[in-house]
Amino acid sequence: MYIALLTYTAPIDEIDYLLAEHTAWLNKQYESGYFLASGKRPGGEGRVVIARPMARGKLDAVLARDPLVLRRMARYQVVEFSCTRTENGMLAYNEALGEAS
C-alpha cells in the first residue's frame, strides 16, 4: 500500500482555481479502485491519499495525471508500506494475510 502526501507549491488562492479539476480526477481514481481514502492535511499545506497495493510505476503514473501536478502547483511524496495489521473492516487490504492464503 501507499501513502501519498500532496504538498502545494503554489499559493492557496491559485490552488483553489484547480480544486474542481483535482476533485474530478480524484473521483476517477476512486472509481478505478486505486484510492482507498483521502483528505486535507492540517494547515492547508496539501492533502493525503491512501492507495491500494499496485505496482509503484502504476501509482506514479496515476499521480502524475493530477491536474495540480500537471500544472506544477503541487508535488507528491510517496511512502510505500506493507500493510500487515488492520482493523476488521480493512482485512481485504492486509497484505500479510493475502500472502498467507
RODRENMAR-868140 format. One record per atom (N, C-alpha, C, O): residue number from 0; chain; atom name; y, z, x. Coordinates in Angstrom, 3 decimals, padded with zeros to 6 digits. Each point is the difference from the previous one (the first is absolute). Example, Ala and Ser with C-alpha at 12.3 -4.5 7.8 and 13.67 -1.06 7.14 Angstrom:
{atom 0 'A' 'N' {-005.690 007.800 013.190}}
{atom 0 'A' 'CA' {001.190 000.000 -000.890}}
{atom 0 'A' 'C' {001.200 000.000 000.900}}
{atom 0 'A' 'O' {-000.019 000.665 001.036}}
{atom 1 'A' 'N' {001.069 -001.385 -001.386}}
{atom 1 'A' 'CA' {001.190 000.060 000.820}}
{atom 1 'A' 'C' {001.090 000.730 -000.770}}
{atom 1 'A' 'O' {001.108 000.169 000.509}}
This chain:
{atom 0 'A' 'N' {-001.174 000.000 000.848}}
{atom 0 'A' 'CA' {001.174 000.000 -000.848}}
{atom 0 'A' 'C' {001.235 000.000 000.892}}
{atom 0 'A' 'O' {-000.076 000.156 001.218}}
{atom 1 'A' 'N' {001.196 -000.335 -001.867}}
{atom 1 'A' 'CA' {001.259 -000.079 000.749}}
{atom 1 'A' 'C' {001.118 000.730 -000.734}}
{atom 1 'A' 'O' {000.043 000.051 -001.230}}
{atom 2 'A' 'N' {000.844 000.502 002.017}}
{atom 2 'A' 'CA' {001.277 000.473 -000.499}}
{atom 2 'A' 'C' {001.045 -000.897 000.653}}
{atom 2 'A' 'O' {000.093 -000.070 001.226}}
{atom 3 'A' 'N' {000.681 -000.607 -002.044}}
{atom 3 'A' 'CA' {001.047 -000.891 000.506}}
{atom 3 'A' 'C' {001.354 000.630 -000.317}}
{atom 3 'A' 'O' {000.346 000.209 -001.163}}
{atom 4 'A' 'N' {000.403 000.084 002.203}}
{atom 4 'A' 'CA' {001.325 000.608 -000.151}}
{atom 4 'A' 'C' {001.056 -001.091 000.124}}
{atom 4 'A' 'O' {000.153 -000.617 001.054}}
{atom 5 'A' 'N' {000.566 000.392 -002.140}}
{atom 5 'A' 'CA' {001.078 -000.982 -000.010}}
{atom 5 'A' 'C' {001.302 000.716 000.339}}
{atom 5 'A' 'O' {000.372 000.971 -000.659}}
{atom 6 'A' 'N' {000.309 -001.448 001.675}}
{atom 6 'A' 'CA' {001.285 000.570 000.407}}
{atom 6 'A' 'C' {001.074 -001.064 -000.168}}
{atom 6 'A' 'O' {-000.127 -001.119 000.496}}
{atom 7 'A' 'N' {001.177 001.488 -001.200}}
{atom 7 'A' 'CA' {001.113 -000.929 -000.197}}
{atom 7 'A' 'C' {000.765 -000.174 001.303}}
{atom 7 'A' 'O' {000.227 000.964 000.731}}
{atom 8 'A' 'N' {000.166 -002.199 -000.446}}
{atom 8 'A' 'CA' {000.804 -000.300 001.188}}
{atom 8 'A' 'C' {001.361 -000.543 -000.389}}
{atom 8 'A' 'O' {000.800 -000.364 000.862}}
{atom 9 'A' 'N' {-000.536 000.310 -002.159}}
{atom 9 'A' 'CA' {001.291 -000.460 -000.531}}
{atom 9 'A' 'C' {000.574 001.110 -000.867}}
{atom 9 'A' 'O' {-000.736 000.884 -000.437}}
{atom 10 'A' 'N' {002.028 -000.916 000.183}}
{atom 10 'A' 'CA' {000.619 001.006 -000.874}}
{atom 10 'A' 'C' {-000.617 -000.026 -001.400}}
{atom 10 'A' 'O' {-000.397 -001.056 -000.494}}
{atom 11 'A' 'N' {000.323 002.220 -000.132}}
{atom 11 'A' 'CA' {-000.644 000.143 -001.296}}
{atom 11 'A' 'C' {000.636 -000.888 -001.071}}
{atom 11 'A' 'O' {-000.703 -000.475 -000.892}}
{atom 12 'A' 'N' {002.013 000.240 000.960}}
{atom 12 'A' 'CA' {000.626 -000.865 -001.007}}
{atom 12 'A' 'C' {-000.493 -001.445 000.125}}
{atom 12 'A' 'O' {-000.027 -000.725 -000.995}}
{atom 13 'A' 'N' {-000.361 000.300 002.189}}
{atom 13 'A' 'CA' {-000.596 -001.326 000.181}}
{atom 13 'A' 'C' {-001.456 -000.005 -000.477}}
{atom 13 'A' 'O' {-000.465 -000.975 -000.590}}
{atom 14 'A' 'N' {-000.242 002.069 000.853}}
{atom 14 'A' 'CA' {-001.395 000.143 -000.444}}
{atom 14 'A' 'C' {-000.077 -000.103 -001.517}}
{atom 14 'A' 'O' {-000.901 -000.641 -000.541}}
{atom 15 'A' 'N' {001.855 001.277 -000.144}}
{atom 15 'A' 'CA' {000.002 000.022 -001.465}}
{atom 15 'A' 'C' {-000.059 -001.402 -000.613}}
{atom 15 'A' 'O' {-000.594 -000.187 -001.062}}
{atom 16 'A' 'N' {001.204 -000.795 001.722}}
{atom 16 'A' 'CA' {000.002 -001.361 -000.525}}
{atom 16 'A' 'C' {-001.401 -000.619 -000.017}}
{atom 16 'A' 'O' {-000.273 -000.906 -000.788}}
{atom 17 'A' 'N' {-000.607 001.397 001.655}}
{atom 17 'A' 'CA' {-001.340 -000.592 000.097}}
{atom 17 'A' 'C' {-001.091 000.849 -000.640}}
{atom 17 'A' 'O' {-001.169 -000.382 000.040}}
{atom 18 'A' 'N' {001.515 001.514 -000.624}}
{atom 18 'A' 'CA' {-001.030 000.880 -000.549}}
{atom 18 'A' 'C' {-000.793 -000.644 -001.134}}
{atom 18 'A' 'O' {-001.196 000.262 -000.128}}
{atom 19 'A' 'N' {001.816 -001.082 -000.682}}
{atom 19 'A' 'CA' {-000.747 -000.676 -001.074}}
{atom 19 'A' 'C' {-001.056 -000.939 000.599}}
{atom 19 'A' 'O' {-001.131 -000.042 -000.483}}
{atom 20 'A' 'N' {001.488 -000.704 001.522}}
{atom 20 'A' 'CA' {-000.962 -000.879 000.675}}
{atom 20 'A' 'C' {-001.102 000.812 000.679}}
{atom 20 'A' 'O' {-001.176 -000.358 -000.063}}
{atom 21 'A' 'N' {001.568 001.452 000.710}}
{atom 21 'A' 'CA' {-000.972 000.881 000.660}}
{atom 21 'A' 'C' {-000.977 000.559 -001.039}}
{atom 21 'A' 'O' {-001.205 000.046 000.246}}
{atom 22 'A' 'N' {001.723 000.380 -001.407}}
{atom 22 'A' 'CA' {-000.845 000.564 -001.049}}
{atom 22 'A' 'C' {-000.967 -001.046 -000.539}}
{atom 22 'A' 'O' {-001.167 000.311 -000.242}}
{atom 23 'A' 'N' {001.623 -001.528 000.052}}
{atom 23 'A' 'CA' {-000.876 -001.081 -000.467}}
{atom 23 'A' 'C' {-001.115 -000.257 001.018}}
{atom 23 'A' 'O' {-001.158 -000.179 -000.377}}
{atom 24 'A' 'N' {001.510 000.161 001.667}}
{atom 24 'A' 'CA' {-000.988 -000.179 001.064}}
{atom 24 'A' 'C' {-000.997 001.156 -000.017}}
{atom 24 'A' 'O' {-001.206 -000.216 000.114}}
{atom 25 'A' 'N' {001.707 001.435 -000.255}}
{atom 25 'A' 'CA' {-000.845 001.189 -000.043}}
{atom 25 'A' 'C' {-000.981 -000.079 -001.165}}
{atom 25 'A' 'O' {-001.186 000.287 000.164}}
{atom 26 'A' 'N' {001.678 -000.675 -001.338}}
{atom 26 'A' 'CA' {-000.867 -000.144 -001.175}}
{atom 26 'A' 'C' {-001.129 -000.990 000.260}}
{atom 26 'A' 'O' {-001.134 000.219 -000.425}}
{atom 27 'A' 'N' {001.443 -001.301 001.117}}
{atom 27 'A' 'CA' {-001.024 -001.002 000.324}}
{atom 27 'A' 'C' {-001.081 000.592 000.900}}
{atom 27 'A' 'O' {-001.178 -000.327 -000.148}}
{atom 28 'A' 'N' {001.571 001.192 001.075}}
{atom 28 'A' 'CA' {-000.984 000.608 000.908}}
{atom 28 'A' 'C' {-000.918 000.971 -000.755}}
{atom 28 'A' 'O' {-001.191 000.091 000.294}}
{atom 29 'A' 'N' {001.757 000.630 -001.267}}
{atom 29 'A' 'CA' {-000.840 000.858 -000.850}}
{atom 29 'A' 'C' {-000.971 -000.847 -000.813}}
{atom 29 'A' 'O' {-001.182 000.329 -000.095}}
{atom 30 'A' 'N' {001.674 -001.416 -000.492}}
{atom 30 'A' 'CA' {-000.853 -000.886 -000.794}}
{atom 30 'A' 'C' {-001.114 -000.602 000.845}}
{atom 30 'A' 'O' {-001.107 -000.216 -000.494}}
{atom 31 'A' 'N' {001.391 -000.054 001.759}}
{atom 31 'A' 'CA' {-001.004 -000.542 000.918}}
{atom 31 'A' 'C' {-000.979 001.066 000.473}}
{atom 31 'A' 'O' {-001.029 -000.317 000.597}}
{atom 32 'A' 'N' {001.347 001.575 -000.861}}
{atom 32 'A' 'CA' {-000.882 001.091 000.396}}
{atom 32 'A' 'C' {000.199 000.485 001.421}}
{atom 32 'A' 'O' {-000.831 000.748 000.514}}
{atom 33 'A' 'N' {001.911 -001.154 000.134}}
{atom 33 'A' 'CA' {000.241 000.383 001.388}}
{atom 33 'A' 'C' {000.595 001.396 000.139}}
{atom 33 'A' 'O' {-000.315 000.710 000.954}}
{atom 34 'A' 'N' {001.168 -000.308 -001.887}}
{atom 34 'A' 'CA' {000.707 001.275 000.125}}
{atom 34 'A' 'C' {-000.548 001.015 -000.992}}
{atom 34 'A' 'O' {-000.365 -000.340 -001.126}}
{atom 35 'A' 'N' {000.315 001.602 001.571}}
{atom 35 'A' 'CA' {-000.492 001.092 -000.834}}
{atom 35 'A' 'C' {001.117 000.893 -000.504}}
{atom 35 'A' 'O' {-000.098 000.542 -001.101}}
{atom 36 'A' 'N' {001.156 -000.377 001.877}}
{atom 36 'A' 'CA' {001.114 000.874 -000.370}}
{atom 36 'A' 'C' {001.224 -000.407 000.815}}
{atom 36 'A' 'O' {-000.115 -000.584 001.078}}
{atom 37 'A' 'N' {001.287 000.905 -001.618}}
{atom 37 'A' 'CA' {001.239 -000.258 000.730}}
{atom 37 'A' 'C' {001.102 000.858 -000.580}}
{atom 37 'A' 'O' {-000.116 000.520 -001.109}}
{atom 38 'A' 'N' {001.183 -000.379 001.866}}
{atom 38 'A' 'CA' {001.132 000.771 -000.482}}
{atom 38 'A' 'C' {001.107 000.073 001.025}}
{atom 38 'A' 'O' {-000.133 -000.478 001.127}}
{atom 39 'A' 'N' {001.235 001.089 -001.546}}
{atom 39 'A' 'CA' {001.181 000.140 000.848}}
{atom 39 'A' 'C' {-000.194 001.114 001.017}}
{atom 39 'A' 'O' {-000.666 001.000 -000.268}}
{atom 40 'A' 'N' {001.260 -001.191 001.439}}
{atom 40 'A' 'CA' {000.054 001.053 001.003}}
{atom 40 'A' 'C' {001.241 000.847 -000.261}}
{atom 40 'A' 'O' {001.015 -000.522 -000.461}}
{atom 41 'A' 'N' {-001.080 001.814 000.747}}
{atom 41 'A' 'CA' {001.175 000.868 -000.191}}
{atom 41 'A' 'C' {001.192 -000.490 000.816}}
{atom 41 'A' 'O' {-000.163 -000.534 001.098}}
{atom 42 'A' 'N' {001.345 000.717 -001.637}}
{atom 42 'A' 'CA' {001.211 -000.356 000.725}}
{atom 42 'A' 'C' {000.363 -001.473 -000.091}}
{atom 42 'A' 'O' {000.973 -000.427 000.622}}
{atom 43 'A' 'N' {-001.729 -000.362 -001.379}}
{atom 43 'A' 'CA' {000.327 -001.411 -000.169}}
{atom 43 'A' 'C' {-000.177 -000.845 001.232}}
{atom 43 'A' 'O' {000.633 -001.048 000.127}}
{atom 44 'A' 'N' {-001.493 001.486 000.801}}
{atom 44 'A' 'CA' {-000.174 -000.744 001.250}}
{atom 44 'A' 'C' {-001.034 -001.107 -000.089}}
{atom 44 'A' 'O' {-000.130 -000.807 000.920}}
{atom 45 'A' 'N' {-000.614 000.762 -002.033}}
{atom 45 'A' 'CA' {-001.021 -001.033 -000.142}}
{atom 45 'A' 'C' {-001.033 000.379 -001.036}}
{atom 45 'A' 'O' {000.283 000.742 -000.941}}
{atom 46 'A' 'N' {-001.480 -001.259 001.124}}
{atom 46 'A' 'CA' {-001.080 000.196 -000.960}}
{atom 46 'A' 'C' {-001.322 000.195 000.732}}
{atom 46 'A' 'O' {-000.095 -000.217 001.208}}
{atom 47 'A' 'N' {-000.926 000.632 -001.962}}
{atom 47 'A' 'CA' {-001.344 000.207 000.528}}
{atom 47 'A' 'C' {-000.973 -000.764 -000.883}}
{atom 47 'A' 'O' {000.126 000.001 -001.224}}
{atom 48 'A' 'N' {-001.098 -000.654 001.853}}
{atom 48 'A' 'CA' {-001.055 -000.703 -000.726}}
{atom 48 'A' 'C' {-001.334 000.488 000.551}}
{atom 48 'A' 'O' {-000.175 000.107 001.214}}
{atom 49 'A' 'N' {-000.764 000.189 -002.109}}
{atom 49 'A' 'CA' {-001.372 000.281 000.405}}
{atom 49 'A' 'C' {-000.821 -001.213 -000.399}}
{atom 49 'A' 'O' {-000.059 -000.367 -001.174}}
{atom 50 'A' 'N' {-000.571 -000.247 002.156}}
{atom 50 'A' 'CA' {-000.773 -001.225 -000.225}}
{atom 50 'A' 'C' {-001.488 000.274 000.171}}
{atom 50 'A' 'O' {-000.419 000.803 000.833}}
{atom 51 'A' 'N' {-000.350 -001.488 -001.638}}
{atom 51 'A' 'CA' {-001.456 000.150 000.057}}
{atom 51 'A' 'C' {-000.545 -000.559 001.313}}
{atom 51 'A' 'O' {000.713 -000.714 000.706}}
{atom 52 'A' 'N' {-001.952 001.022 -000.372}}
{atom 52 'A' 'CA' {-000.602 -000.582 001.202}}
{atom 52 'A' 'C' {-000.052 -001.522 -000.100}}
{atom 52 'A' 'O' {-000.385 -000.555 -001.030}}
{atom 53 'A' 'N' {000.775 -000.102 002.103}}
{atom 53 'A' 'CA' {-000.058 -001.465 000.119}}
{atom 53 'A' 'C' {000.180 -000.318 001.475}}
{atom 53 'A' 'O' {000.314 000.887 000.794}}
{atom 54 'A' 'N' {-000.508 -002.122 -000.427}}
{atom 54 'A' 'CA' {000.252 -000.403 001.385}}
{atom 54 'A' 'C' {001.479 000.223 000.318}}
{atom 54 'A' 'O' {000.866 -000.289 -000.826}}
{atom 55 'A' 'N' {-000.585 000.797 002.007}}
{atom 55 'A' 'CA' {001.374 000.296 000.377}}
{atom 55 'A' 'C' {000.872 -001.252 -000.033}}
{atom 55 'A' 'O' {001.157 000.065 -000.414}}
{atom 56 'A' 'N' {-001.686 -001.177 000.833}}
{atom 56 'A' 'CA' {000.757 -001.243 -000.036}}
{atom 56 'A' 'C' {000.389 -000.397 -001.420}}
{atom 56 'A' 'O' {001.083 -000.540 -000.223}}
{atom 57 'A' 'N' {-001.962 000.807 -000.730}}
{atom 57 'A' 'CA' {000.302 -000.279 -001.406}}
{atom 57 'A' 'C' {001.171 000.858 -000.462}}
{atom 57 'A' 'O' {000.931 -000.502 -000.631}}
{atom 58 'A' 'N' {-000.976 001.809 000.949}}
{atom 58 'A' 'CA' {001.105 000.882 -000.383}}
{atom 58 'A' 'C' {001.299 -000.448 000.648}}
{atom 58 'A' 'O' {001.037 -000.047 -000.662}}
{atom 59 'A' 'N' {-001.079 -000.279 001.937}}
{atom 59 'A' 'CA' {001.209 -000.460 000.693}}
{atom 59 'A' 'C' {000.588 -001.235 -000.691}}
{atom 59 'A' 'O' {001.217 -000.120 -000.138}}
{atom 60 'A' 'N' {-002.084 -000.787 -000.292}}
{atom 60 'A' 'CA' {000.465 -001.207 -000.688}}
{atom 60 'A' 'C' {000.625 000.343 -001.352}}
{atom 60 'A' 'O' {001.012 -000.587 -000.384}}
{atom 61 'A' 'N' {-001.607 001.527 -000.330}}
{atom 61 'A' 'CA' {000.548 000.435 -001.293}}
{atom 61 'A' 'C' {001.374 000.627 000.194}}
{atom 61 'A' 'O' {000.947 -000.353 -000.702}}
{atom 62 'A' 'N' {-000.833 001.276 001.645}}
{atom 62 'A' 'CA' {001.266 000.698 000.236}}
{atom 62 'A' 'C' {001.086 -000.949 000.486}}
{atom 62 'A' 'O' {001.176 000.194 -000.307}}
{atom 63 'A' 'N' {-001.555 -001.205 001.050}}
{atom 63 'A' 'CA' {000.975 -000.963 000.530}}
{atom 63 'A' 'C' {000.678 -000.798 -001.108}}
{atom 63 'A' 'O' {001.066 -000.576 000.215}}
{atom 64 'A' 'N' {-001.681 000.539 -001.407}}
{atom 64 'A' 'CA' {000.571 -000.750 -001.122}}
{atom 64 'A' 'C' {000.918 000.848 -000.884}}
{atom 64 'A' 'O' {000.536 -000.501 -000.989}}
{atom 65 'A' 'N' {-000.352 001.756 001.329}}
{atom 65 'A' 'CA' {000.945 000.849 -000.739}}
{atom 65 'A' 'C' {001.397 -000.616 000.148}}
{atom 65 'A' 'O' {000.437 -000.262 001.121}}
{atom 66 'A' 'N' {000.266 000.029 -002.228}}
{atom 66 'A' 'CA' {001.344 -000.598 000.089}}
{atom 66 'A' 'C' {000.949 000.769 000.928}}
{atom 66 'A' 'O' {000.853 -000.611 000.644}}
{atom 67 'A' 'N' {-000.987 001.922 -000.567}}
{atom 67 'A' 'CA' {000.860 000.779 000.892}}
{atom 67 'A' 'C' {-000.299 -000.318 001.462}}
{atom 67 'A' 'O' {000.907 -000.024 000.831}}
{atom 68 'A' 'N' {-002.167 -000.217 -000.522}}
{atom 68 'A' 'CA' {-000.392 -000.346 001.372}}
{atom 68 'A' 'C' {000.403 -001.442 000.303}}
{atom 68 'A' 'O' {000.510 -000.292 001.082}}
{atom 69 'A' 'N' {-000.738 -000.602 -002.033}}
{atom 69 'A' 'CA' {000.350 -001.404 000.210}}
{atom 69 'A' 'C' {001.480 -000.174 000.315}}
{atom 69 'A' 'O' {000.381 -000.885 000.767}}
{atom 70 'A' 'N' {000.449 001.735 -001.362}}
{atom 70 'A' 'CA' {001.449 -000.089 000.229}}
{atom 70 'A' 'C' {000.479 000.954 001.093}}
{atom 70 'A' 'O' {001.199 000.221 000.172}}
{atom 71 'A' 'N' {-002.159 000.334 000.558}}
{atom 71 'A' 'CA' {000.276 000.904 001.137}}
{atom 71 'A' 'C' {000.869 001.183 -000.396}}
{atom 71 'A' 'O' {000.889 000.410 000.746}}
{atom 72 'A' 'N' {-001.156 000.135 -001.931}}
{atom 72 'A' 'CA' {000.742 001.163 -000.481}}
{atom 72 'A' 'C' {-000.845 001.270 000.077}}
{atom 72 'A' 'O' {000.474 001.096 -000.300}}
{atom 73 'A' 'N' {-001.744 -001.264 000.712}}
{atom 73 'A' 'CA' {-000.907 001.131 000.112}}
{atom 73 'A' 'C' {-001.156 -000.389 000.913}}
{atom 73 'A' 'O' {-000.226 -001.178 000.277}}
{atom 74 'A' 'N' {-000.497 002.191 000.182}}
{atom 74 'A' 'CA' {-001.188 -000.248 000.821}}
{atom 74 'A' 'C' {-001.074 001.018 -000.377}}
{atom 74 'A' 'O' {000.305 001.086 -000.494}}
{atom 75 'A' 'N' {-001.552 -001.447 000.731}}
{atom 75 'A' 'CA' {-001.126 000.883 -000.280}}
{atom 75 'A' 'C' {-000.583 000.558 001.288}}
{atom 75 'A' 'O' {-000.091 -000.689 001.016}}
{atom 76 'A' 'N' {-000.299 001.951 -001.084}}
{atom 76 'A' 'CA' {-000.840 000.631 001.018}}
{atom 76 'A' 'C' {-001.296 000.335 -000.722}}
{atom 76 'A' 'O' {000.020 000.649 -001.045}}
{atom 77 'A' 'N' {-001.140 -001.086 001.595}}
{atom 77 'A' 'CA' {-001.288 000.190 -000.667}}
{atom 77 'A' 'C' {-000.837 001.010 000.766}}
{atom 77 'A' 'O' {-000.147 -000.081 001.219}}
{atom 78 'A' 'N' {-000.400 001.038 -001.967}}
{atom 78 'A' 'CA' {-000.911 000.994 000.551}}
{atom 78 'A' 'C' {-001.359 -000.239 -000.648}}
{atom 78 'A' 'O' {-000.142 000.101 -001.218}}
{atom 79 'A' 'N' {-000.847 -000.417 002.034}}
{atom 79 'A' 'CA' {-001.347 -000.212 -000.501}}
{atom 79 'A' 'C' {-000.787 001.300 000.119}}
{atom 79 'A' 'O' {000.133 000.727 000.984}}
{atom 80 'A' 'N' {-000.954 -000.441 -001.991}}
{atom 80 'A' 'CA' {-000.863 001.173 000.089}}
{atom 80 'A' 'C' {-001.280 -000.248 -000.774}}
{atom 80 'A' 'O' {-000.035 -000.801 -000.934}}
{atom 81 'A' 'N' {-001.015 001.502 001.336}}
{atom 81 'A' 'CA' {-001.266 -000.047 -000.720}}
{atom 81 'A' 'C' {000.014 001.121 -001.016}}
{atom 81 'A' 'O' {000.046 001.179 000.354}}
{atom 82 'A' 'N' {-000.086 -001.551 -001.593}}
{atom 82 'A' 'CA' {000.035 000.972 -001.083}}
{atom 82 'A' 'C' {-001.387 000.657 -000.110}}
{atom 82 'A' 'O' {-000.957 -000.639 -000.437}}
{atom 83 'A' 'N' {000.856 001.892 000.828}}
{atom 83 'A' 'CA' {-001.291 000.690 000.006}}
{atom 83 'A' 'C' {-000.063 001.163 -000.976}}
{atom 83 'A' 'O' {-001.063 000.587 -000.200}}
{atom 84 'A' 'N' {002.183 -000.254 -000.403}}
{atom 84 'A' 'CA' {000.012 001.080 -000.984}}
{atom 84 'A' 'C' {001.011 -000.333 -001.082}}
{atom 84 'A' 'O' {001.140 -000.365 000.285}}
{atom 85 'A' 'N' {-001.577 000.495 -001.536}}
{atom 85 'A' 'CA' {000.869 -000.312 -001.126}}
{atom 85 'A' 'C' {-000.260 000.992 -001.125}}
{atom 85 'A' 'O' {-001.015 000.696 -000.019}}
{atom 86 'A' 'N' {001.944 -000.651 -000.906}}
{atom 86 'A' 'CA' {-000.265 000.737 -001.235}}
{atom 86 'A' 'C' {-000.870 -000.909 -000.864}}
{atom 86 'A' 'O' {-000.067 -001.206 000.240}}
{atom 87 'A' 'N' {-000.588 001.769 -001.231}}
{atom 87 'A' 'CA' {-001.016 -000.742 -000.757}}
{atom 87 'A' 'C' {000.498 -001.304 -000.589}}
{atom 87 'A' 'O' {-000.760 -000.967 -000.051}}
{atom 88 'A' 'N' {002.003 000.900 -000.394}}
{atom 88 'A' 'CA' {000.523 -001.220 -000.594}}
{atom 88 'A' 'C' {000.145 -001.143 000.988}}
{atom 88 'A' 'O' {000.160 -001.152 -000.404}}
{atom 89 'A' 'N' {-000.214 001.455 001.680}}
{atom 89 'A' 'CA' {000.171 -001.037 001.029}}
{atom 89 'A' 'C' {-001.286 -000.250 000.785}}
{atom 89 'A' 'O' {000.052 -000.592 001.078}}
{atom 90 'A' 'N' {-001.190 001.024 -001.585}}
{atom 90 'A' 'CA' {-001.261 -000.159 000.728}}
{atom 90 'A' 'C' {-000.298 -001.454 000.355}}
{atom 90 'A' 'O' {-000.629 -000.264 001.024}}
{atom 91 'A' 'N' {001.060 -000.660 -001.832}}
{atom 91 'A' 'CA' {-000.259 -001.412 000.283}}
{atom 91 'A' 'C' {000.638 -000.450 001.310}}
{atom 91 'A' 'O' {-000.424 -001.002 000.576}}
{atom 92 'A' 'N' {001.434 001.724 -000.096}}
{atom 92 'A' 'CA' {000.698 -000.386 001.230}}
{atom 92 'A' 'C' {-000.446 000.797 001.208}}
{atom 92 'A' 'O' {000.532 -000.185 001.094}}
{atom 93 'A' 'N' {-001.505 001.072 -001.276}}
{atom 93 'A' 'CA' {-000.495 000.815 001.095}}
{atom 93 'A' 'C' {-000.906 -000.876 000.862}}
{atom 93 'A' 'O' {-001.142 -000.281 -000.363}}
{atom 94 'A' 'N' {001.663 -000.139 001.495}}
{atom 94 'A' 'CA' {-000.706 -000.948 000.857}}
{atom 94 'A' 'C' {-001.250 000.608 000.627}}
{atom 94 'A' 'O' {-000.965 -000.718 000.259}}
{atom 95 'A' 'N' {000.964 002.026 -000.012}}
{atom 95 'A' 'CA' {-001.172 000.647 000.575}}
{atom 95 'A' 'C' {-001.170 -000.059 -000.974}}
{atom 95 'A' 'O' {-001.135 -000.245 000.410}}
{atom 96 'A' 'N' {001.396 000.466 -001.684}}
{atom 96 'A' 'CA' {-001.065 -000.088 -001.006}}
{atom 96 'A' 'C' {-000.461 -001.438 -000.172}}
{atom 96 'A' 'O' {-001.186 -000.252 -000.209}}
{atom 97 'A' 'N' {002.114 -000.690 000.296}}
{atom 97 'A' 'CA' {-000.354 -001.416 -000.126}}
{atom 97 'A' 'C' {-000.908 -000.457 001.117}}
{atom 97 'A' 'O' {-000.885 -000.828 -000.216}}
{atom 98 'A' 'N' {001.095 001.362 001.421}}
{atom 98 'A' 'CA' {-000.841 -000.358 001.153}}
{atom 98 'A' 'C' {-001.402 000.566 -000.153}}
{atom 98 'A' 'O' {-000.970 -000.594 000.470}}
{atom 99 'A' 'N' {000.865 001.747 -001.129}}
{atom 99 'A' 'CA' {-001.295 000.663 -000.137}}
{atom 99 'A' 'C' {-000.873 -000.692 -001.044}}
{atom 99 'A' 'O' {-001.227 000.077 000.072}}
{atom 100 'A' 'N' {001.849 -000.754 -001.046}}
{atom 100 'A' 'CA' {-000.806 -000.620 -001.076}}
{atom 100 'A' 'C' {-000.447 -001.387 000.344}}
{atom 100 'A' 'O' {-000.680 -000.645 -000.798}}
